[in-house]
Amino acid sequence: MQKRRAQAPSAAVMIRPHHFRPNPETQGDNAFQSRSAPQAASELKKRAFDEVSRAATALREAGVRIDLFADEEEQTPDSVFPNNWFSTHPDGDVAIYPMFTPNRRLERRNDIIEMLKREFRVRNITDYSGLEQDGLYLEGTGAMVLDYIGRIAYVARSNRSSQTVLERFCAHFNYEPVVFAATGRDGAPVYHTNVMMCIATEFALIGADMIEDRERADGITRRLGQSGREVVALNIDQIENFAGNAIELQGKSGRILAISARAVAALRREQLALIENSVEIVPLAVPTIELAGGSVRCMLASNHLAPRN
């Protein structure tokens, strides 16, 4: 039972920003990011703050523990996406990651790590952030989509997923790397794997058509099916509406899927029915946050650690 619950943690960390905006440093390789914000800066900040607040409330009402931190720094416009700079693991390990752009490196926070150490059972912390000096990056569970049950790390090649760091992570954390090339509508590499892929306990969402090598795509889809999961194939339109950027969590009445309302609207009726066979869908309206090129999965740094109490 514990093994089956490994994929769906009952806690997560979220960041409520005071100075949110699409990050100019990340525009170069993030095709999901808006090039021009439709609101004034002050309105953008307020909307983002409110969207995170409402999302945290909805998840808490569903029974998920949300540790909500505030970010008042102007230099960290992407701080709302904490899953990129750290990850937690059921065996008590924490990883800290090297980030591609300089202003995203400022998002790392000792107070969050100290909270984890104080309130959860942390066995070991592995810090890869020093590899930034060598131009090596691996942006956490954005760059990697982890099958916690099968111990597989699925990774789309990009500026943010160094093979060297990935191999170190997999050796330290006992994962098998499955690496592939994936491109968007513009032919550019998909910047983060978690915009095109979500692995839950009993199903997986994947934009397999974006994987360049058809044999590789078929092999990954087949492997997901062989793990006992139903595979929900997403098309490029659904991926661009963040249907792949979802996360399974454990709520008070069972497993839930946290996903944006925009993504739910993009899914077909039969896809929703298949997903709802194993989880309750919790749609979260985050249109302002999505201007920055990420959605609900990016907003949640999943916490797989065991609580001390």
Steps between C-alpha positions, in 0.01 A plus 500: 500500500783738590670428167182586311471828691856601409380668179241717677642700794266652755696826534658768283678835522363806320631855463268801499677776303478875546686594180392242243560564129608294197874462540701674224800273571304184412319618186768371267422129542151495654247494217215473753580842644305809397713761323286789620293523816140612436470687831689780669775386736304584814194307378716206396653475848162512670345239273792261548493545877127428507527196271760336722293579810186345354689195371656438842158529665340257255773242552481533878125451484565181302719379787850577370750659736624820335796683654457847353791743493503864389751649261544875511814518284478694173793309349321161500200524263480119463508416872142373468654186341698344790500145360797594282756571773434218748335160524417263784490122502321232704821357645578832671729655238490858372669623182590861414550574132710721269285753316546619142447877536670721762185655650344157554799400713389765749181300569679247722405561863655369819179560695315243288774241546508571875122455520532162330775394741301621800161351416582197283743212514793613284780245471732669255525815286682480168587840354580515128477879475877547485496346152358829370861624495574232238197587287314185606129518586218270606182680599349251740161347435454740213785344306422151634165324525554231761335163525551460875362145494704369207806718578516651150590859412349612167688797356462708183833642383525879538721778633363414843574127513872425494579133435792525745285623790224257412740206519623618840145537627401154376810342655440671836124443511482161326301599191526378144526790253279491191607791279340614176481797265165681489402811310206737498302645215784741418754219474688616812582255781238469775655697786363285785384140485215566743308714250452195277481214749338410832533164675235407754447174688260338253531715187744719308443807284747541216543700182681214326456661156750766610776239538707519181596133472180303436653174615612670821153648550334162450745339741431755774124470453526123510713511813250723678226253409708205620528670840125442540398855412238614254670728247312817405642639176500880483517696176705815446201729564435335835868523594502871415202537735706335778307172509828316561602730787302329775587317822336222699471560874350314793194671642281426799261283297747343259729607218438824311640651182598865535473652152415838355145587400632591156645150464177331607311699236745371237452131586242287322213338685642148464840615630341657805299183564813287492681733741202508735508122527783536750507861625281798575586788269563828682507778238689815598459827310850647455491693169735773620761253627481319165624815325844408638502170313411262782184379666377303801770230505771765493336682792519198729825371644369160604599389850557126524667513842351332806381748765677487835172478692 
